[in-house]
């Protein structure tokens, strides 16, 4: 499934993360797999924010910033 990213740099980071997920899954390297999944999640979130930020007012952008500190970590 092809995805569109906000910038070529994000597209490249997504390709690298996807490759690392596959490699580490095959190799059974759970720690590196989780790191690659975290990298991919960060790329997806950053891309959406960069793509859609022009549609958001200051209050919505601030709410998104606040949300980053509200989310529980595992």
Secondary structure, DSSP 8 states (H G I E B T S, - for coil): -----SSHHHHHHHHHHHHHHHHHHHHT-HHHHHHHHHHHHHHHHHHHHHHHGGG--HHHHHHHHHHHHHS---
